[in-house]
Amino acid sequence: GKTYQDIPTWIQMSIANTAKVGKFSSDRTIREYATQIWDVHPLPHGR
């Protein structure tokens, strides 16, 4: 397809795709690798 040539549709699809990737943050990925693969856990931090 050549959806990219239909600018309004392309913009709408781009925004929707960007909104859907919120679950896939690098922080979450690193945290999961640390706990599930390397079996290390974050240290508590004081406030």
CHARMM internal coordinates of N, CA and C (Angstrom, degrees):
IC EDIT
DIST 1 N 1 CA 1.4167
DIST 1 CA 1 C 1.5192
ANGL 1 N 1 CA 1 C 112.18
DIST 1 C 2 N 1.2801
ANGL 1 CA 1 C 2 N 113.15
DIHE 1 N 1 CA 1 C 2 N 161.03
DIST 2 N 2 CA 1.4610
ANGL 1 C 2 N 2 CA 120.18
DIHE 1 CA 1 C 2 N 2 CA 178.57
DIST 2 CA 2 C 1.5186
ANGL 2 N 2 CA 2 C 109.81
DIHE 1 C 2 N 2 CA 2 C -120.69
DIST 2 C 3 N 1.3159
ANGL 2 CA 2 C 3 N 114.93
DIHE 2 N 2 CA 2 C 3 N 46.91
DIST 3 N 3 CA 1.4652
ANGL 2 C 3 N 3 CA 120.34
DIHE 2 CA 2 C 3 N 3 CA -179.20
DIST 3 CA 3 C 1.5198
ANGL 3 N 3 CA 3 C 110.99
DIHE 2 C 3 N 3 CA 3 C -58.00
DIST 3 C 4 N 1.3234
ANGL 3 CA 3 C 4 N 117.37
DIHE 3 N 3 CA 3 C 4 N -32.00
DIST 4 N 4 CA 1.4638
ANGL 3 C 4 N 4 CA 120.68
DIHE 3 CA 3 C 4 N 4 CA -178.28
DIST 4 CA 4 C 1.5277
ANGL 4 N 4 CA 4 C 112.55
DIHE 3 C 4 N 4 CA 4 C -60.36
DIST 4 C 5 N 1.3298
ANGL 4 CA 4 C 5 N 116.98
DIHE 4 N 4 CA 4 C 5 N -19.42
DIST 5 N 5 CA 1.4622
ANGL 4 C 5 N 5 CA 119.85
DIHE 4 CA 4 C 5 N 5 CA 178.49
DIST 5 CA 5 C 1.5270
ANGL 5 N 5 CA 5 C 112.00
DIHE 4 C 5 N 5 CA 5 C -79.66
DIST 5 C 6 N 1.3274
ANGL 5 CA 5 C 6 N 117.07
DIHE 5 N 5 CA 5 C 6 N -19.31
DIST 6 N 6 CA 1.4693
ANGL 5 C 6 N 6 CA 121.77
DIHE 5 CA 5 C 6 N 6 CA 176.50
DIST 6 CA 6 C 1.5270
ANGL 6 N 6 CA 6 C 106.36
DIHE 5 C 6 N 6 CA 6 C -94.54
DIST 6 C 7 N 1.3179
ANGL 6 CA 6 C 7 N 116.01
DIHE 6 N 6 CA 6 C 7 N 89.71
DIST 7 N 7 CA 1.4671
ANGL 6 C 7 N 7 CA 122.31
DIHE 6 CA 6 C 7 N 7 CA -170.50
DIST 7 CA 7 C 1.5287
ANGL 7 N 7 CA 7 C 113.51
DIHE 6 C 7 N 7 CA 7 C -54.21
DIST 7 C 8 N 1.3487
ANGL 7 CA 7 C 8 N 120.56
DIHE 7 N 7 CA 7 C 8 N -50.09
DIST 8 N 8 CA 1.4735
ANGL 7 C 8 N 8 CA 119.12
DIHE 7 CA 7 C 8 N 8 CA -179.61
DIST 8 CA 8 C 1.5337
ANGL 8 N 8 CA 8 C 112.90
DIHE 7 C 8 N 8 CA 8 C -59.78
DIST 8 C 9 N 1.3314
ANGL 8 CA 8 C 9 N 116.67
DIHE 8 N 8 CA 8 C 9 N -41.41
DIST 9 N 9 CA 1.4685
ANGL 8 C 9 N 9 CA 119.97
DIHE 8 CA 8 C 9 N 9 CA 178.43
DIST 9 CA 9 C 1.5209
ANGL 9 N 9 CA 9 C 110.33
DIHE 8 C 9 N 9 CA 9 C -66.35
DIST 9 C 10 N 1.3230
ANGL 9 CA 9 C 10 N 116.54
DIHE 9 N 9 CA 9 C 10 N -42.31
DIST 10 N 10 CA 1.4652
ANGL 9 C 10 N 10 CA 121.43
DIHE 9 CA 9 C 10 N 10 CA 179.35
DIST 10 CA 10 C 1.5246
ANGL 10 N 10 CA 10 C 111.00
DIHE 9 C 10 N 10 CA 10 C -60.11
DIST 10 C 11 N 1.3220
ANGL 10 CA 10 C 11 N 116.73
DIHE 10 N 10 CA 10 C 11 N -44.09
DIST 11 N 11 CA 1.4657
ANGL 10 C 11 N 11 CA 120.83
DIHE 10 CA 10 C 11 N 11 CA 179.22
DIST 11 CA 11 C 1.5225
ANGL 11 N 11 CA 11 C 110.20
DIHE 10 C 11 N 11 CA 11 C -63.23
DIST 11 C 12 N 1.3242
ANGL 11 CA 11 C 12 N 116.89
DIHE 11 N 11 CA 11 C 12 N -45.30
DIST 12 N 12 CA 1.4678
ANGL 11 C 12 N 12 CA 120.88
DIHE 11 CA 11 C 12 N 12 CA -179.87
DIST 12 CA 12 C 1.5251
ANGL 12 N 12 CA 12 C 110.77
DIHE 11 C 12 N 12 CA 12 C -61.17
DIST 12 C 13 N 1.3226
ANGL 12 CA 12 C 13 N 117.06
DIHE 12 N 12 CA 12 C 13 N -45.07
DIST 13 N 13 CA 1.4620
ANGL 12 C 13 N 13 CA 120.75
DIHE 12 CA 12 C 13 N 13 CA -180.00
DIST 13 CA 13 C 1.5307
ANGL 13 N 13 CA 13 C 111.16
DIHE 12 C 13 N 13 CA 13 C -66.12
DIST 13 C 14 N 1.3203
ANGL 13 CA 13 C 14 N 116.91
DIHE 13 N 13 CA 13 C 14 N -38.75
DIST 14 N 14 CA 1.4670
ANGL 13 C 14 N 14 CA 120.72
DIHE 13 CA 13 C 14 N 14 CA 179.70
DIST 14 CA 14 C 1.5221
ANGL 14 N 14 CA 14 C 111.53
DIHE 13 C 14 N 14 CA 14 C -63.76
DIST 14 C 15 N 1.3238
ANGL 14 CA 14 C 15 N 116.09
DIHE 14 N 14 CA 14 C 15 N -43.74
DIST 15 N 15 CA 1.4672
ANGL 14 C 15 N 15 CA 120.20
DIHE 14 CA 14 C 15 N 15 CA 178.98
DIST 15 CA 15 C 1.5221
ANGL 15 N 15 CA 15 C 110.53
DIHE 14 C 15 N 15 CA 15 C -64.69
DIST 15 C 16 N 1.3304
ANGL 15 CA 15 C 16 N 116.80
DIHE 15 N 15 CA 15 C 16 N -43.81
DIST 16 N 16 CA 1.4701
ANGL 15 C 16 N 16 CA 120.38
DIHE 15 CA 15 C 16 N 16 CA 179.64
DIST 16 CA 16 C 1.5255
ANGL 16 N 16 CA 16 C 110.75
DIHE 15 C 16 N 16 CA 16 C -62.22
DIST 16 C 17 N 1.3198
ANGL 16 CA 16 C 17 N 117.80
DIHE 16 N 16 CA 16 C 17 N -43.26
DIST 17 N 17 CA 1.4645
ANGL 16 C 17 N 17 CA 120.95
DIHE 16 CA 16 C 17 N 17 CA 179.62
DIST 17 CA 17 C 1.5174
ANGL 17 N 17 CA 17 C 111.61
DIHE 16 C 17 N 17 CA 17 C -64.86
DIST 17 C 18 N 1.3121
ANGL 17 CA 17 C 18 N 116.96
DIHE 17 N 17 CA 17 C 18 N -40.25
DIST 18 N 18 CA 1.4599
ANGL 17 C 18 N 18 CA 120.71
DIHE 17 CA 17 C 18 N 18 CA 178.49
DIST 18 CA 18 C 1.5240
ANGL 18 N 18 CA 18 C 110.73
DIHE 17 C 18 N 18 CA 18 C -63.79
DIST 18 C 19 N 1.3163
ANGL 18 CA 18 C 19 N 116.64
DIHE 18 N 18 CA 18 C 19 N -40.99
DIST 19 N 19 CA 1.4670
ANGL 18 C 19 N 19 CA 120.63
DIHE 18 CA 18 C 19 N 19 CA -180.00
DIST 19 CA 19 C 1.5236
ANGL 19 N 19 CA 19 C 111.54
DIHE 18 C 19 N 19 CA 19 C -65.06
DIST 19 C 20 N 1.3090
ANGL 19 CA 19 C 20 N 117.41
DIHE 19 N 19 CA 19 C 20 N -31.33
DIST 20 N 20 CA 1.4680
ANGL 19 C 20 N 20 CA 121.32
DIHE 19 CA 19 C 20 N 20 CA -176.65
DIST 20 CA 20 C 1.5238
ANGL 20 N 20 CA 20 C 113.39
DIHE 19 C 20 N 20 CA 20 C -79.59
DIST 20 C 21 N 1.3170
ANGL 20 CA 20 C 21 N 118.99
DIHE 20 N 20 CA 20 C 21 N -15.09
DIST 21 N 21 CA 1.4617
ANGL 20 C 21 N 21 CA 120.29
DIHE 20 CA 20 C 21 N 21 CA -177.75
DIST 21 CA 21 C 1.5221
ANGL 21 N 21 CA 21 C 113.06
DIHE 20 C 21 N 21 CA 21 C -87.05
DIST 21 C 22 N 1.3174
ANGL 21 CA 21 C 22 N 118.27
DIHE 21 N 21 CA 21 C 22 N 2.21
DIST 22 N 22 CA 1.4576
ANGL 21 C 22 N 22 CA 121.29
DIHE 21 CA 21 C 22 N 22 CA 179.74
DIST 22 CA 22 C 1.5103
ANGL 22 N 22 CA 22 C 113.37
DIHE 21 C 22 N 22 CA 22 C -53.14
DIST 22 C 23 N 1.3204
ANGL 22 CA 22 C 23 N 117.39
DIHE 22 N 22 CA 22 C 23 N -34.88
DIST 23 N 23 CA 1.4590
ANGL 22 C 23 N 23 CA 122.53
DIHE 22 CA 22 C 23 N 23 CA -179.88
DIST 23 CA 23 C 1.5322
ANGL 23 N 23 CA 23 C 111.33
DIHE 22 C 23 N 23 CA 23 C -65.26
DIST 23 C 24 N 1.3063
ANGL 23 CA 23 C 24 N 117.46
DIHE 23 N 23 CA 23 C 24 N -26.13
DIST 24 N 24 CA 1.4510
ANGL 23 C 24 N 24 CA 121.98
DIHE 23 CA 23 C 24 N 24 CA -173.77
DIST 24 CA 24 C 1.5244
ANGL 24 N 24 CA 24 C 112.03
DIHE 23 C 24 N 24 CA 24 C -99.19
DIST 24 C 25 N 1.3022
ANGL 24 CA 24 C 25 N 116.49
DIHE 24 N 24 CA 24 C 25 N 56.84
DIST 25 N 25 CA 1.4647
ANGL 24 C 25 N 25 CA 119.66
DIHE 24 CA 24 C 25 N 25 CA -179.77
DIST 25 CA 25 C 1.5274
ANGL 25 N 25 CA 25 C 110.15
DIHE 24 C 25 N 25 CA 25 C -82.16
DIST 25 C 26 N 1.3126
ANGL 25 CA 25 C 26 N 115.84
DIHE 25 N 25 CA 25 C 26 N 153.02
DIST 26 N 26 CA 1.4618
ANGL 25 C 26 N 26 CA 119.73
DIHE 25 CA 25 C 26 N 26 CA 178.67
DIST 26 CA 26 C 1.5247
ANGL 26 N 26 CA 26 C 110.73
DIHE 25 C 26 N 26 CA 26 C -66.71
DIST 26 C 27 N 1.3303
ANGL 26 CA 26 C 27 N 117.94
DIHE 26 N 26 CA 26 C 27 N -34.48
DIST 27 N 27 CA 1.4658
ANGL 26 C 27 N 27 CA 120.49
DIHE 26 CA 26 C 27 N 27 CA 178.05
DIST 27 CA 27 C 1.5221
ANGL 27 N 27 CA 27 C 110.72
DIHE 26 C 27 N 27 CA 27 C -60.69
DIST 27 C 28 N 1.3097
ANGL 27 CA 27 C 28 N 116.75
DIHE 27 N 27 CA 27 C 28 N -44.74
DIST 28 N 28 CA 1.4574
ANGL 27 C 28 N 28 CA 120.80
DIHE 27 CA 27 C 28 N 28 CA -179.90
DIST 28 CA 28 C 1.5253
ANGL 28 N 28 CA 28 C 110.24
DIHE 27 C 28 N 28 CA 28 C -65.09
DIST 28 C 29 N 1.3187
ANGL 28 CA 28 C 29 N 116.61
DIHE 28 N 28 CA 28 C 29 N -42.37
DIST 29 N 29 CA 1.4586
ANGL 28 C 29 N 29 CA 120.92
DIHE 28 CA 28 C 29 N 29 CA -179.63
DIST 29 CA 29 C 1.5209
ANGL 29 N 29 CA 29 C 110.95
DIHE 28 C 29 N 29 CA 29 C -61.88
DIST 29 C 30 N 1.3138
ANGL 29 CA 29 C 30 N 117.30
DIHE 29 N 29 CA 29 C 30 N -46.54
DIST 30 N 30 CA 1.4674
ANGL 29 C 30 N 30 CA 120.91
DIHE 29 CA 29 C 30 N 30 CA 179.73
DIST 30 CA 30 C 1.5180
ANGL 30 N 30 CA 30 C 110.49
DIHE 29 C 30 N 30 CA 30 C -63.75
DIST 30 C 31 N 1.3338
ANGL 30 CA 30 C 31 N 117.51
DIHE 30 N 30 CA 30 C 31 N -41.78
DIST 31 N 31 CA 1.4648
ANGL 30 C 31 N 31 CA 121.48
DIHE 30 CA 30 C 31 N 31 CA 178.81
DIST 31 CA 31 C 1.5323
ANGL 31 N 31 CA 31 C 109.99
DIHE 30 C 31 N 31 CA 31 C -61.19
DIST 31 C 32 N 1.3385
ANGL 31 CA 31 C 32 N 117.46
DIHE 31 N 31 CA 31 C 32 N -43.04
DIST 32 N 32 CA 1.4627
ANGL 31 C 32 N 32 CA 120.15
DIHE 31 CA 31 C 32 N 32 CA 179.60
DIST 32 CA 32 C 1.5243
ANGL 32 N 32 CA 32 C 111.24
DIHE 31 C 32 N 32 CA 32 C -67.05
DIST 32 C 33 N 1.3209
ANGL 32 CA 32 C 33 N 118.39
DIHE 32 N 32 CA 32 C 33 N -42.35
DIST 33 N 33 CA 1.4660
ANGL 32 C 33 N 33 CA 120.71
DIHE 32 CA 32 C 33 N 33 CA 176.06
DIST 33 CA 33 C 1.5192
ANGL 33 N 33 CA 33 C 110.20
DIHE 32 C 33 N 33 CA 33 C -58.45
DIST 33 C 34 N 1.3157
ANGL 33 CA 33 C 34 N 115.90
DIHE 33 N 33 CA 33 C 34 N -45.98
DIST 34 N 34 CA 1.4603
ANGL 33 C 34 N 34 CA 120.37
DIHE 33 CA 33 C 34 N 34 CA -177.32
DIST 34 CA 34 C 1.5226
ANGL 34 N 34 CA 34 C 111.28
DIHE 33 C 34 N 34 CA 34 C -59.55
DIST 34 C 35 N 1.3257
ANGL 34 CA 34 C 35 N 117.17
DIHE 34 N 34 CA 34 C 35 N -46.41
DIST 35 N 35 CA 1.4635
ANGL 34 C 35 N 35 CA 119.25
DIHE 34 CA 34 C 35 N 35 CA -175.55
DIST 35 CA 35 C 1.5253
ANGL 35 N 35 CA 35 C 112.90
DIHE 34 C 35 N 35 CA 35 C -82.49
DIST 35 C 36 N 1.3149
ANGL 35 CA 35 C 36 N 118.19
DIHE 35 N 35 CA 35 C 36 N -39.18
DIST 36 N 36 CA 1.4620
ANGL 35 C 36 N 36 CA 120.58
DIHE 35 CA 35 C 36 N 36 CA -173.23
DIST 36 CA 36 C 1.5255
ANGL 36 N 36 CA 36 C 113.78
DIHE 35 C 36 N 36 CA 36 C -87.96
DIST 36 C 37 N 1.3125
ANGL 36 CA 36 C 37 N 117.53
DIHE 36 N 36 CA 36 C 37 N -32.78
DIST 37 N 37 CA 1.4592
ANGL 36 C 37 N 37 CA 120.13
DIHE 36 CA 36 C 37 N 37 CA -175.86
DIST 37 CA 37 C 1.5215
ANGL 37 N 37 CA 37 C 111.23
DIHE 36 C 37 N 37 CA 37 C -100.99
DIST 37 C 38 N 1.3338
ANGL 37 CA 37 C 38 N 116.57
DIHE 37 N 37 CA 37 C 38 N -48.71
DIST 38 N 38 CA 1.4560
ANGL 37 C 38 N 38 CA 120.60
DIHE 37 CA 37 C 38 N 38 CA -176.05
DIST 38 CA 38 C 1.5196
ANGL 38 N 38 CA 38 C 113.06
DIHE 37 C 38 N 38 CA 38 C -92.27
DIST 38 C 39 N 1.3269
ANGL 38 CA 38 C 39 N 117.95
DIHE 38 N 38 CA 38 C 39 N -8.70
DIST 39 N 39 CA 1.4646
ANGL 38 C 39 N 39 CA 123.80
DIHE 38 CA 38 C 39 N 39 CA -179.63
DIST 39 CA 39 C 1.5308
ANGL 39 N 39 CA 39 C 112.10
DIHE 38 C 39 N 39 CA 39 C 54.25
DIST 39 C 40 N 1.3228
ANGL 39 CA 39 C 40 N 115.99
DIHE 39 N 39 CA 39 C 40 N 43.24
DIST 40 N 40 CA 1.4639
ANGL 39 C 40 N 40 CA 121.71
DIHE 39 CA 39 C 40 N 40 CA 172.95
DIST 40 CA 40 C 1.5222
ANGL 40 N 40 CA 40 C 107.92
DIHE 39 C 40 N 40 CA 40 C -117.43
DIST 40 C 41 N 1.3135
ANGL 40 CA 40 C 41 N 115.54
DIHE 40 N 40 CA 40 C 41 N 152.20
DIST 41 N 41 CA 1.4613
ANGL 40 C 41 N 41 CA 120.39
DIHE 40 CA 40 C 41 N 41 CA -175.04
DIST 41 CA 41 C 1.5229
ANGL 41 N 41 CA 41 C 109.95
DIHE 40 C 41 N 41 CA 41 C -128.79
DIST 41 C 42 N 1.3217
ANGL 41 CA 41 C 42 N 117.26
DIHE 41 N 41 CA 41 C 42 N 150.55
DIST 42 N 42 CA 1.4669
ANGL 41 C 42 N 42 CA 119.87
DIHE 41 CA 41 C 42 N 42 CA -178.45
DIST 42 CA 42 C 1.5221
ANGL 42 N 42 CA 42 C 111.78
DIHE 41 C 42 N 42 CA 42 C -66.16
DIST 42 C 43 N 1.3073
ANGL 42 CA 42 C 43 N 115.15
DIHE 42 N 42 CA 42 C 43 N 148.64
DIST 43 N 43 CA 1.4586
ANGL 42 C 43 N 43 CA 120.77
DIHE 42 CA 42 C 43 N 43 CA 174.99
DIST 43 CA 43 C 1.5222
ANGL 43 N 43 CA 43 C 109.07
DIHE 42 C 43 N 43 CA 43 C -81.63
DIST 43 C 44 N 1.3245
ANGL 43 CA 43 C 44 N 116.93
DIHE 43 N 43 CA 43 C 44 N 144.77
DIST 44 N 44 CA 1.4676
ANGL 43 C 44 N 44 CA 118.35
DIHE 43 CA 43 C 44 N 44 CA 175.99
DIST 44 CA 44 C 1.5275
ANGL 44 N 44 CA 44 C 109.39
DIHE 43 C 44 N 44 CA 44 C -67.28
DIST 44 C 45 N 1.3029
ANGL 44 CA 44 C 45 N 116.36
DIHE 44 N 44 CA 44 C 45 N 146.25
DIST 45 N 45 CA 1.4601
ANGL 44 C 45 N 45 CA 119.61
DIHE 44 CA 44 C 45 N 45 CA 178.73
DIST 45 CA 45 C 1.5210
ANGL 45 N 45 CA 45 C 109.20
DIHE 44 C 45 N 45 CA 45 C -118.21
DIST 45 C 46 N 1.3225
ANGL 45 CA 45 C 46 N 116.03
DIHE 45 N 45 CA 45 C 46 N 140.98
DIST 46 N 46 CA 1.4602
ANGL 45 C 46 N 46 CA 121.35
DIHE 45 CA 45 C 46 N 46 CA -178.83
DIST 46 CA 46 C 1.5166
ANGL 46 N 46 CA 46 C 111.60
DIHE 45 C 46 N 46 CA 46 C -80.23
DIST 46 C 47 N 1.3041
ANGL 46 CA 46 C 47 N 114.42
DIHE 46 N 46 CA 46 C 47 N 159.54
DIST 47 N 47 CA 1.4635
ANGL 46 C 47 N 47 CA 118.61
DIHE 46 CA 46 C 47 N 47 CA 178.60
DIST 47 CA 47 C 1.4867
ANGL 47 N 47 CA 47 C 109.56
DIHE 46 C 47 N 47 CA 47 C -125.15
END
COOR INIT
IC SEED 1 N 1 CA 1 C
IC BUILD
